[in-house]
Amino acid sequence: MTDTDLIQQIREIVGDRGVLIGDDVSSRSCDPFRQVPAESPVIVRPASTEEVSQVVTLCHRLGQRIVTHGGRTGVSGGAYASSTEIILSLERMHRIEEICPTTQLAVVEAGVTIEALQNAVAEHGLFYPIDLNSKGTATVGGTIATNAGGNRVLRWGMTRQNVLGVEAVLADGTVVSAMNRLIKNNTGYDLKHVFIGTEGTLGIITRAVVRLVPAPASQTVAFVSVADNDALLALLLRARRLSILSAFEVMWPDYYDLVASSGTDRRPVEPGQGAYILIESMGYNPELDQQVFEEFLTEAFEAGVIVDAVTASSNKQIADLWRVREGAEIIVKEMSPFVSFDISVDVRHVDAFVDRAKQFLTANFETVRTATFGHLGDNNIHIAVHVGPDTTAQEAEVERCVFRALREFEGAITAEHGIGQTKREFLPEHKQPGEMVMMRRLRSALDPDKLLNHDVLF
Ligand SMILES: Cc1cc2nc3c(=O)[nH]c(=O)nc-3n(C[C@H](O)[C@H](O)[C@H](O)COP(=O)(O)OP(=O)(O)OC[C@H]3O[C@@H](n4cnc5c(N)ncnc54)[C@H](O)[C@@H]3O)c2cc1C
């Protein structure tokens, strides 16, 4: 069947609004940090689960491969699509169907952005705790498919902990409606986990039931510096004793120096220290929370753990301090092209790992620039690595250096972004053989022809 015939059949299912072709396809980048044009002949935009199912059934009959798109903010190439694959985008499925303050859940279509969900539930005094810098574009479906983490995992967990139910379409078009709304439900297999974190390889997520929490009444943020890694870990230990702790975000000097000198007013404390940390608390008793947070900071000062600190006293200042930590656009501007890592490593070894990775990088490349930061409270750090103008061509070698260091410390090659297409060659080295066997069996049971996200994971 020609592309034209295929597009015509798809058009009959989803209508004209549901089909994009030509420049509307090629002008879309499949990567948030660099231009990776979609090469597909068509982007299909169904408006309901039923339409998704019909499109997928048609593709299954024809042996047509599909790449699923959410907000295309994924940073491991999971949304890259070749000329032999069609793209199925959830962008028209963005209804918030229900927000229930009593049961503290929301029922949404998969194309809803995280920010839209957060804003909608805020009107009911509720909060969806998954919080990413990409929240304006990242979708509920994409965050479920990647089991996204973000800034508040140490308090409320990853996406997996915040999803109660999922509806998905399997590779043959079967609709699996596992829209559980109950916190406790052990009735057979909990099928939502088949779709959470499996990067769109086992089904296309169309709807979800997510958990909400009461909207916090207080938010306190401090930006501090510490002299060295020992002080950093001592501060983390102290911070963990705060029941209201909601974020512990660390910036190494390579990151902070870059952001602080960017001329964007992001220099809350003087550079020249060993590490910089944004600490946030969220609670339900503003006066008491403020007092507890200030006591924590004072004690850390008096114990000689903190060198310098500023505390935000208005919403604007809170946003300004978060902007220091969320300097992705500065990295893009100053360090492109770069390879980005989101590794997980035991907090006790993070510093040694970072040194080792840089050692391997400098031994292999003449020019090495890095920016290191991340969610240290959850063992997760990000490193952006630039090794010169041909960094993209050298990506695999850069990854080899970093992952070689990681192996020494038994870390994970991805903490939250997933394997996607860019890290797939490393997956077998970082999974046990039995785990690979089970993953392959699971995938071939649900999608024997690998029609969904064919080049993702393995
Ligand atoms: C500035 C910035 C900051 C970020 N910060 C974080 C962070 O703190 N924590 C974090 O975890 N990630 C972060 N990310 C990465 C990214 O936002 C997440 O991976 C997010 O979950 C991707 O959602 P998306 O809707 O954009 O999905 P996409 O990028 O469109 O897709 C990602 C993968 O999921 C699949 N997929 C998408 N939708 C569906 C669906 N409905 N059903 C099945 N499969 C689907 C795709 O095929 C692809 O493989 C960040 C990205 C940027 C650009």
The ligand as a Gaussian input file, in Angstrom:
#p B3LYP/6-31G(d) Opt

LIG

0 1
 C       13.701000      21.184000      30.138000
 C       13.378000      19.735000      30.426000
 C       13.330000      19.296000      31.749000
 C       13.020000      17.971000      32.028000
 N       12.999000      17.564000      33.326000
 C       12.701000      16.291000      33.619000
 C       12.674000      15.829000      34.967000
 O       12.956000      16.578000      35.900000
 N       12.340000      14.552000      35.192000
 C       12.037000      13.680000      34.169000
 O       11.731000      12.516000      34.438000
 N       12.077000      14.073000      32.892000
 C       12.392000      15.342000      32.585000
 N       12.439000      15.742000      31.272000
 C       12.185000      14.771000      30.201000
 C       10.736000      14.727000      29.681000
 O       10.041000      15.913000      29.974000
 C       10.024000      13.524000      30.262000
 O       10.635000      12.342000      29.793000
 C        8.523000      13.459000      29.934000
 O        7.962000      12.404000      30.658000
 C        8.212000      13.253000      28.450000
 O        6.832000      13.502000      28.241000
 P        6.291000      13.866000      26.782000
 O        4.828000      13.997000      26.870000
 O        7.024000      15.038000      26.260000
 O        6.660000      12.553000      25.981000
 P        7.401000      12.372000      24.561000
 O        8.725000      13.060000      24.624000
 O        6.503000      12.741000      23.470000
 O        7.633000      10.810000      24.571000
 C        8.526000      10.197000      25.440000
 C        8.413000       8.672000      25.254000
 O        7.141000       8.239000      25.713000
 C        6.377000       7.674000      24.625000
 N        5.006000       8.172000      24.771000
 C        4.591000       9.467000      24.813000
 N        3.275000       9.515000      25.008000
 C        2.832000       8.226000      25.097000
 C        1.558000       7.644000      25.281000
 N        0.457000       8.373000      25.423000
 N        1.487000       6.291000      25.296000
 C        2.592000       5.529000      25.135000
 N        3.813000       6.033000      24.959000
 C        3.935000       7.382000      24.933000
 C        7.048000       8.157000      23.358000
 O        6.861000       7.264000      22.289000
 C        8.503000       8.255000      23.790000
 O        9.105000       7.001000      23.721000
 C       12.770000      17.064000      30.962000
 C       12.808000      17.517000      29.634000
 C       13.109000      18.842000      29.364000
 C       13.134000      19.295000      27.950000

